[in-house]
Amino acid sequence: MNTFLKTKLAALLTVFGIVVLITFYTAITVNQAKAEGSGTWGTATNRQSMLWMPSAGRRLVTEPVGEGWFTSGYNYRGFMLLPSTANTTNYPNYNTNYNPQHRVFVYVRNGETVFWGFRLTAAIRRRTNLSTSNNIRVRWYYDANDSGYFPTARTVGEGRTMIQYQEYNAVGGGGASGRPANAAAAANGPSQVTNTGYTGFSFTNDTGQDRAFWIEITDIWNEPIWDGANIDFWDVTVASGTPGNYTRINGRLYCKFWSIANSRSDKTAYASGVSFSIAENFRFHTDFGFFVPVDNTFTPDPNDYFVKRITFPQASGGWTNFFANENGPRNNLSFDENRRSITNNPVTNQPPPPNIQYPLFLNDPDPSIWQTTEPPTVGLDVVYDEKEAPLTGGEAFIDIDVSLPAVVDILIDLNGNGIYDEGVDLLISRNFTEPGVYQIYWNGEDSSGNEIESGAEVDFYVAVIFFPVHFPIYDLEYSNGIFVRNIRPGNLNEPNDIYWDDSLIPRTGPGITGSPQSIPVNLTGVPSPDHRWTATGDNGFGNNVTINTWAASYYTEVKESSSFSFYRIYGNVFNDVNGLADNLISGPSSGLTNLRVVLINEANRVVRSSPVQADGTFTLLRVPNGTLSIMLTTRSSVLGAAPPEQRIPAAWESVGENLGPGEGSDGIVDGILTGVVVNNATLFHANFGIRLINADLTVLKIVNETFPRIGTPVEFTIIAGNNGVSGYSNAREVEVQENMPDGYEYISHTVSRGSFDPTTGIWTLGDMNYGESATLSITAMVVDHTDYENTVSITTPTFEEDLTNNFAAASTIPFVIVSLEWLSFEGWAKNNRTIELKWITSEENEKHLFNVWRSPNGRDWRKIASVPNEIDAGNKGRYTIIDQNPMLGINFYRLEYQDLTGQADFSEVIRVDLFKEQAFTVFPNPHKDSFQIQALNLENYQLELFDAMGKTLQVPMTAIDSHTIQVKTQHLPQGVYFIRVFNQEQSLIKKLLKD
């Protein structure tokens, strides 16, 4: 395997035939404890990561060569740290070309303080007489008319306002105010904040607004620095708080166009052509790089960002420019042309103006200002298909569903080496500028237009890039590998794959022209760090050209390697209720969504699988030639593994399967369609029949005597069956529950099948085929006089659509002979306190008694009184009693007459309501400090007071008499409360208001 694939395929996760790439890296984190400046990149003495104030000069024809050697030119090297305007006599094009977007900004909240210091590597000289000075003039400005991140005012009239001016000696040995002594001092930061480091100059944002400030540096003659200046140790620290109690805040310093120098501190040595190896002398620091926030413009929040970090560990470039954008070196061509690395203008040997867009930070942009966005989502699927006749061969559709704009790059690798080979492989790139669902097409041909046969091996590399971040670099001689990492959202420091297109940069011939060590074009991603090239001086692959590398703000990569099998099998899963009764697999869709079909080859290995859609259809893609089987199952499968267990949902059963729309089946009803032969053609009508398991149990109960006399036997006959009109399936684990009342004593039983346990009343029948039935006969003795409904039920775990015939009952009314006729029974409430009951009987000829029963619900009875009967021959018996303690609300009453033999007869049941509408009284309502509750027999009830939130309250309660209680509420606030009066039989609630 080549180097590309060894790193690319560090780990593979196979999911339904899609191979997703997962690469593991060792994360490199930036030291946030360091000050915001040169120390952020490192303090190693054998490294250089210097700010470079670009030369504002142009060698004039009249100047000696030795005096005007520096010809970089501010118009394409940038204006970082340079003044907004210049003397038009000495710098005739300066004011026209000046770009305020090149400024170094620091964003400061109102009341925060900025500390700063800069150390230059050498004295600066004046253009006119070449006199030198160690002093520089530093000015900090803000735009009074713009409190945004990138103010542009250049003059006082436009709003440019100076907040600090400082002239000081920035060159020389040791430290001084505003001049860090060394790399460690700059890294430690200002002593006013850290109690170590260096003494920084400072200013406080007292403008009343959060805003961006920028810095401008001139010589002591107020001119741009003629031949540029290297700033080796520097710091800009934002702090909140007050003197003696400052807190440093990183992530506030940024610039869109950084000018950085290394290995060039001695310009004279460079000018005289001294040879040195960039690979060995003063490369950039290991942590050298930038953070970039990319605004997610497709969210309502204007301040949410993807944040990436790019580092160039131990790279080298002399004087190099770094910037970032969404396009690449250019933005006026097609998206794939814009992102290509480019050479200089062949006439002027100058690059085009830099395409600057995003700010580059030294630290993670302050998340309280540049907030984190939500990650996007992507759906991606590669679908092969057979072309429609008369065309031959196959084609592919790459279906993309993206929640944000995205760039999609596809490598169709036809020789399996994992990289793009021009003239063999194909590259397809698309830029989707809106979220949505898209499709990319491949016609199934190689780069020469030759049709690729079915079964040919094809590797697809698909990279979906959201908000691509391009990092063009001008004049970087040597790259030791570019490293891009995710900062947020997502896993901190998650490494990213990187991309490039160096096809426009010459790389033929020996020596430096062969210095690139990376492939020319990488549109499908390789793990960072990569994109390497070498140099032995000012002659590397990136010398005086713009090399572009990009990554994704968020990304998804998929690699799929498989044979280009483009035949299909189409089929259906029907809800075939009649099974094979008509010899057809047909019917409506089952409506199930958890079914899959699995394609199995002759070696009993899974070659494809597909979900069954809600309409019952399925499509097996990329089907190879051969004799195959198709399994219907709910189980997942693994490509290349043995097939899973054949299983459909528990409530369903297979009824047949067939290849073809007509009559017939494959012979065995098992949910597996065998003998499927694919021979260079797509197949249709691979049909499966299933149906909902639907047993229909029935039960019937018959008693031989409806009015048995106490002391005589009765016989109950129970008939159970699986033969209802709505069923067609067998039933599993059938049981019948016989519920014989206590008024009967079991004697014996017989069953036609199964077993009956008279103790539990369970008749166990086991499995019952459709159409079967069974009988249970039970003989019992009547031992009580109560009327009974003797119930029975039948159950099974098998699904039943109709349960209405699963219950049955046989009523019996046991009787005794008594000499009594009930003529009337009635009752009513009196004085809202008692209930009066009256009844009349006739034909009383035996002296005994009446029992009076009361119930709150008609089921639970309690005897409350016994009344002797009165024998008065020829006259009707008239009786009256008073219930002195009735229940609040509903009262049910019935009478029981007992004769001398112990035989009993019951009257009808009557209902009498006491205080039905107002069971208790609360007054006064509203109240101030107390209220009273009055109700009948209040001592038999409990009281509870709670507030409007349902919280129970503790309040003093005093009983005045058996019907009245006083409640004191002087400690409660005004509001709505509720009083509850309750016992085991009933609960009543009233709302009350405290003023």
Helices and strands as residue ranges (DSSP letters): H 3-8, E 12-15, E 18-21, H 38-41, E 50-53, H 74-77, H 94-97, G 100-102, E 104-108, E 113-120, E 124-125, E 132-133, E 135-143, E 160-169, H 183-188, H 191-194, E 201-204, E 211-218, E 229-242, E 245-249, E 253-255, E 258-261, H 267-271, E 289-295, E 304-311, E 319-322, H 335-338, E 360-361, E 371-372, E 378-386, E 394-402, E 406-413, E 426-432, E 436-442, E 457-474, E 483-488, E 494-495, E 497-501, G 511-514, E 521-527, E 546-563, E 567-575, E 596-600, E 606-611, E 617-623, E 626-633, E 652-659, E 672-678, E 683-692, E 697-703, E 713-722, E 731-739, E 744-751, E 755-757, E 762-768, E 773-782, E 788-795, E 807-812, E 821-830, E 834-842, E 849-855, E 862-868, E 877-883, E 889-898, E 904-906, E 910-914, E 920-923, E 930-935, G 938-940, E 942-947, E 952-953, E 957-961, E 964-968, E 975-982, E 987-994
